[in-house]
């Protein structure tokens, strides 16, 4: 009786292991492939590398494509009930409508009412629904947030980039009817807005608002509200742009000419000293004392040359800055001044102005310096923040105090998306008139 064994193919060989023996036997096995197979496969792979990558093929190009079934599956995945003609209209771009009409005219077919409707009107209505609901929900969820913050967060959630990511996530890419493929970010965002309007017409506006809450507002879980909206205050325009401009320009030009002459004189002196140094080096054995004196003169002249060159560069930069003064005089500079905003808010509340204090510091005067500044009012700590400098830490501490007053600090509890809230459509107080409750 033959001994039982197990045969496993591995890298062109067979491993034969006898069950009743303690040794393993390797047996070589030949594939008997023709000699032309390997060079043929290598040539095919090389040609594939040289060719440009094929453009992405739409899902509708496959033979088993069934658009009504895809629309039904899309609605079923989202758990929504939308009329098929309305959903088809919401996903039809104007470019596809014009292309279909041109094709029907070329074939001599009559105009079809279904092919003459696009999602432009639905997209506008869907945008209004999303903006109104998100703004009201934010005013109800964050009652301390000013109207500027509400509008900034709303604009972020309804931006083209965010809606494009959401539309790609729920599978709108393959069922959008558009002339281009893959659809652009603008197309995806417009189709998502139109879908919200179609859902409102089919199932009611309340169902559309629930869709916005579950899909659009849910993205707040990964968003830092303090990064979306930053307080900025306009500073005054640069003043005194024409004061003594002609005299300053004339003085700067004279100073430039003087420094240029000094620089040329130093270069000549440097060249002369260098030649003297070479000559002295040849006569080193005879004139040692002269060599030392010349070397000292060489070092002194080199230092003077470096100092003059730095002075020349500084004067050149000052001259360029003065020439561009007339151009920059009409520009508005946007600088973050949260401390002044906090002072105005506390003044409207009848409290003492903010007082920044240095709480801790580490490594002052080094490259890794760290300062922790706290902002106090009425002897109470309102917020603190670290920074690389005292001014930066003061600004971040004032911003942290404002975020604490508005209820959007880092220590605030996460927003409950599914909580029942009463929408507030009245605009919140502007930042210039805002005060905490």
C-alpha positions in Angstrom: 0.0 0.0 0.0 1.4 3.4 -1.0 2.2 5.9 1.8 -0.3 8.9 2.0 1.1 12.3 1.2 0.0 16.0 0.6 1.2 17.9 -2.5 1.2 21.7 -2.4 2.3 23.9 -5.5 4.6 26.7 -4.5 6.7 28.9 -6.8 7.0 26.3 -9.6 7.8 23.4 -7.2 5.8 20.8 -5.3 6.3 20.1 -1.6 5.8 16.4 -0.9 5.7 15.5 2.7 5.4 11.9 3.8 3.1 11.4 6.8 5.0 8.4 8.1 8.4 10.0 7.7 10.2 13.0 9.4 11.8 14.4 6.2 10.4 16.7 3.5 11.1 16.0 -0.2 11.2 18.9 -2.7 10.4 17.8 -6.3 11.0 20.2 -9.2 8.2 20.6 -11.7 8.4 22.2 -15.1 5.5 24.2 -16.6 6.3 23.5 -20.3 5.2 27.0 -21.5 6.3 28.1 -24.9 9.3 30.3 -25.1 7.4 33.2 -26.7 5.0 33.6 -23.8 7.3 35.6 -21.5 8.6 38.1 -24.1 5.0 38.6 -25.4 3.7 39.4 -21.9 6.6 41.7 -21.3 6.0 43.6 -24.5 2.2 43.9 -23.7 3.1 45.3 -20.3 5.5 47.8 -21.7 3.0 49.1 -24.3 0.4 49.5 -21.5 2.9 51.7 -19.6 3.5 53.9 -22.7 -0.2 54.5 -23.3 -2.1 57.2 -21.5 -4.5 56.0 -18.8 -8.0 55.4 -20.2 -10.6 58.0 -19.1 -13.1 56.8 -16.5 -16.1 55.1 -18.0 -19.6 56.1 -16.6 -21.7 53.4 -15.0 -24.3 54.0 -17.7 -22.0 52.6 -20.4 -22.4 49.0 -19.1 -24.9 46.8 -20.8 -26.9 46.0 -17.7 -27.5 49.7 -16.9 -31.1 50.3 -15.8 -31.7 54.0 -14.9 -35.2 53.6 -13.3 -33.9 50.8 -11.1 -30.9 52.9 -10.1 -33.2 55.8 -9.1 -35.3 53.4 -7.0 -32.3 51.9 -5.3 -30.9 55.4 -4.5 -34.2 56.4 -2.8 -34.3 53.1 -1.0 -30.7 53.5 0.3 -31.6 56.9 1.8 -34.9 55.7 3.2 -36.8 58.5 1.3 -39.8 58.4 -1.0 -39.4 60.7 -4.0 -41.5 60.7 -7.2 -39.4 59.3 -10.1 -40.1 62.1 -12.6 -39.3 64.7 -10.0 -36.1 62.8 -8.9 -35.1 62.4 -12.6 -35.6 66.2 -13.1 -33.5 67.0 -10.0 -30.6 64.9 -11.3 -30.7 66.3 -14.9 -28.3 69.1 -15.7 -28.9 71.8 -18.3 -26.0 70.5 -20.4 -27.6 67.1 -20.7 -31.0 68.7 -21.5 -29.5 70.7 -24.4 -27.6 67.6 -25.7 -30.8 65.5 -25.7 -32.8 68.2 -27.5 -30.1 68.6 -30.2 -30.0 64.8 -30.6 -33.8 64.6 -31.0 -33.8 67.5 -33.6 -31.0 65.7 -35.5 -33.1 62.5 -35.7 -36.3 64.4 -36.5 -38.1 63.3 -33.4 -40.7 65.5 -31.7 -39.8 67.5 -28.5 -40.2 65.5 -25.3 -41.4 67.4 -22.2 -39.3 65.2 -19.9 -36.2 66.2 -21.8 -36.8 69.9 -21.6 -36.6 70.3 -17.8 -33.4 70.8 -15.8 -32.7 71.1 -12.1 -31.9 74.9 -12.0 -35.2 76.0 -10.3 -35.1 73.0 -7.9 -31.5 73.8 -7.0 -32.4 77.4 -6.0 -35.3 76.3 -3.9 -33.2 73.5 -2.2 -30.5 76.0 -1.4 -33.1 78.3 0.3 -34.4 75.3 2.3 -31.0 74.2 3.4 -29.8 77.8 4.4 -33.0 78.6 6.3 -33.1 75.4 8.3 -29.3 75.3 9.1 -29.4 79.0 10.2 -32.5 78.4 12.4 -31.0 75.3 13.9 -27.7 76.9 14.7 -29.5 79.9 16.4 -31.4 77.4 18.5 -28.5 75.1 19.3 -26.0 78.0 20.0 -28.0 80.9 21.4 -24.8 82.7 22.5 -23.3 82.8 19.0 -23.5 86.1 17.1 -25.2 86.4 13.7 -21.8 86.6 12.0 -20.8 83.3 13.4 -24.1 81.7 12.4 -23.7 82.9 8.8 -20.1 81.7 8.6 -21.0 78.2 9.8 -24.0 78.1 7.5 -21.8 79.2 4.5 -19.3 76.5 5.4 -21.8 73.7 5.6 -23.5 74.7 2.3 -20.3 75.4 0.4 -19.6 73.7 -2.9 -16.8 71.6 -1.5 -18.7 70.2 1.4 -21.9 69.4 -0.6 -19.7 67.7 -3.3 -18.2 65.4 -0.6 -21.7 64.6 0.8 -23.1 64.0 -2.7 -20.2 61.6 -3.6 -20.7 59.8 -0.3 -24.4 59.0 -0.9 -23.8 57.8 -4.5 -24.9 60.7 -6.7 -21.9 60.5 -9.0 -23.2 57.6 -11.2 -26.8 58.7 -11.6 -26.3 62.4 -12.4 -27.3 63.1 -16.0 -24.6 65.5 -17.2 -22.6 66.0 -20.4 -19.3 65.8 -18.5 -18.0 62.7 -16.6 -17.0 62.6 -13.9 -19.3 65.5 -12.8 -17.6 68.6 -11.4 -18.0 69.8 -7.8 -20.5 72.5 -8.9 -22.6 69.9 -10.7 -22.7 67.6 -7.7 -23.5 70.4 -5.2 -26.3 71.7 -7.5 -27.9 68.2 -7.9 -27.8 67.7 -4.1 -29.6 71.0 -3.6 -32.2 70.0 -6.2 -32.7 66.6 -4.5 -33.5 68.4 -1.3 -36.2 70.5 -3.1 -37.6 67.4 -4.8 -37.8 65.6 -1.5 -39.7 68.7 -0.1 -42.2 68.6 -3.0 -42.7 64.8 -2.7 -42.7 64.2 1.1 -43.1 67.6 2.6 -40.7 70.3 3.7 -40.4 68.7 7.2 -39.0 65.5 5.6 -36.5 67.6 3.7 -35.4 69.3 6.9 -34.8 66.0 8.5 -32.6 64.9 5.6 -30.6 68.2 6.0 -30.2 67.5 9.7 -29.1 63.9 9.3 -26.7 64.4 6.5 -25.6 68.1 6.3 -25.7 69.1 10.0 -24.1 65.8 11.0 -20.9 67.0 9.5 -20.6 69.4 12.4 -19.3 66.5 14.4 -15.9 66.8 12.6 -15.8 70.6 12.4 -14.1 73.0 14.8 -16.4 76.0 14.9 -13.6 78.3 16.2 -11.7 77.5 13.0 -14.6 78.1 10.7 -15.3 81.6 12.1 -12.5 83.9 13.1 -13.1 87.4 14.5 -11.5 90.1 12.4 -11.5 93.8 12.8 -10.6 96.4 10.2 -7.9 98.8 11.3 -7.7 102.4 10.0 -6.1 103.1 6.6 -2.4 104.0 6.6 -2.2 107.7 7.3 0.2 110.5 6.4 1.0 109.0 3.0 2.2 112.3 1.5 3.9 113.9 4.5 7.4 115.0 3.5 7.4 112.4 0.6 9.6 114.5 -1.7 12.1 115.4 1.0 12.3 111.9 2.2 12.9 110.6 -1.3 15.6 113.1 -1.9 17.4 112.3 1.3 17.2 108.6 0.7 18.7 109.0 -2.8 21.5 111.1 -1.4 22.2 108.6 1.3 22.1 105.8 -1.3 24.7 107.6 -3.4 26.9 108.2 -0.4 26.8 104.6 0.7 27.4 103.4 -2.9 30.6 105.6 -3.0 31.7 104.2 0.3 31.1 100.7 -0.8 33.2 101.2 -4.0 36.0 102.8 -1.9 35.9 99.8 0.4 36.1 97.4 -2.5 39.1 99.2 -3.9 40.8 99.2 -0.5 40.0 95.5 -0.1 41.5 94.7 -3.5 44.6 96.8 -2.7 45.0 95.1 0.6 44.6 91.7 -0.9 47.4 92.4 -3.4 49.6 93.7 -0.6 48.9 90.6 1.3 50.0 88.4 -1.6 53.2 90.5 -2.0 53.9 90.3 1.7 53.3 86.6 1.8 56.1 86.2 -0.8 58.5 88.2 1.4 57.4 86.6 4.6 60.8 85.4 5.6 62.3 88.9 5.3 59.4 91.1 6.6 57.6 89.2 9.3 56.5 92.3 11.2 55.1 93.8 8.0 53.1 90.7 7.3 51.5 90.9 10.8 50.6 94.5 10.3 49.2 93.9 6.8 47.2 90.9 8.0 45.6 93.0 10.7 44.8 95.7 8.1 43.3 93.0 5.9 41.0 91.8 8.7 40.0 95.3 9.6 39.2 96.1 6.0 37.2 92.9 5.6 35.1 93.8 8.6 34.5 97.2 7.2 33.5 95.7 3.9 30.9 93.4 5.6 29.5 96.3 7.6 29.3 98.5 4.6 27.5 95.8 2.6 25.0 95.2 5.3 24.3 99.0 5.5 23.9 99.1 1.8 21.3 96.2 1.8 19.4 97.9 4.7 19.3 101.2 2.9 18.2 99.6 -0.3 15.3 97.8 1.4 14.3 101.2 3.1 14.4 102.9 -0.3 12.2 100.1 -1.9 9.8 100.3 1.0 9.5 104.1 0.6 9.0 103.8 -3.1 6.1 101.4 -2.6 4.5 103.6 0.1 2.3 105.4 -2.4 1.0 102.1 -3.7 0.3 100.6 -0.3 -1.3 103.7 1.2 -4.8 102.8 -0.1 -4.8 99.1 1.1 -6.9 98.0 4.1 -5.1 95.6 6.5 -7.1 93.0 8.2 -5.6 92.1 11.6 -7.1 89.9 14.2 -7.9 92.1 17.3 -10.0 89.9 19.6 -8.9 91.8 22.7 -10.6 95.0 21.5 -13.8 93.0 20.6 -13.7 91.4 24.1 -13.3 94.9 25.7 -16.4 96.2 23.8 -18.5 93.1 24.8 -17.5 93.5 28.5 -18.2 97.2 28.4 -21.7 96.6 27.1 -22.2 94.1 29.9 -21.2 96.6 32.6 -18.0 94.7 33.5 -14.5 95.8 33.9 -12.2 95.8 30.8 -10.1 92.7 30.2 -6.7 92.5 31.8 -4.1 90.1 30.3 -1.7 88.6 32.8 1.3 86.3 32.3 0.5 83.0 34.1 3.5 80.9 33.2 6.6 81.0 30.9 9.3 78.6 29.8 12.5 79.2 27.9 12.3 83.0 27.5 14.8 84.3 24.9 15.3 80.9 23.3 13.9 79.4 20.1 11.5 77.2 22.0 10.0 79.9 24.2 6.5 79.4 25.5 4.2 81.8 27.4 0.8 81.2 28.9 -1.3 84.4 29.2 -4.7 84.6 31.0 -7.4 87.2 30.5 -9.1 88.4 33.7 -12.2 90.6 34.3 -13.6 91.4 37.7 -10.8 89.3 39.2 -12.1 86.2 37.4 -10.2 84.1 34.8 -12.1 84.3 31.5 -9.7 82.3 29.3 -6.1 81.4 28.8 -3.9 80.2 25.9 -0.3 79.4 25.2 1.8 81.1 22.5 5.4 81.6 21.2 5.3 85.2 22.3 3.4 87.3 24.9 1.5 89.1 22.2 0.5 85.9 20.4 -0.6 84.3 23.7 -2.6 87.4 24.6 -4.5 87.3 21.3 -5.2 83.6 21.6 -6.3 84.1 25.3 -8.7 86.8 24.2 -10.1 84.6 21.4 -10.5 81.7 23.9 -12.4 84.1 26.3 -14.7 85.2 23.4 -15.3 81.5 22.4 -16.1 80.7 26.1 -18.7 83.5 26.2 -20.2 82.4 22.9 -20.4 78.7 23.9 -18.1 77.4 21.2 -15.0 76.7 23.2 -12.9 73.5 23.0 -14.4 72.3 26.3 -18.0 72.8 25.1 -20.2 69.7 24.9 -20.7 68.3 21.4 -23.9 69.4 19.6 -26.8 66.9 19.8 -27.9 66.7 16.2 -31.0 64.6 16.8 -32.4 66.7 19.6 -35.7 68.4 19.0 -35.2 72.1 18.6 -37.4 75.1 17.9 -36.0 77.0 14.9 -35.3 80.7 15.3 -35.6 82.5 12.0 -35.0 85.9 13.5 -31.4 87.1 12.9 -29.1 87.0 16.0 -27.5 90.1 17.4 -24.6 91.5 15.3 -21.1 91.4 16.8 -21.1 95.2 17.3 -24.3 94.9 19.5 -23.8 91.4 20.9 -23.7 90.6 24.6 -23.7 87.2 26.4 -27.0 86.2 28.0 
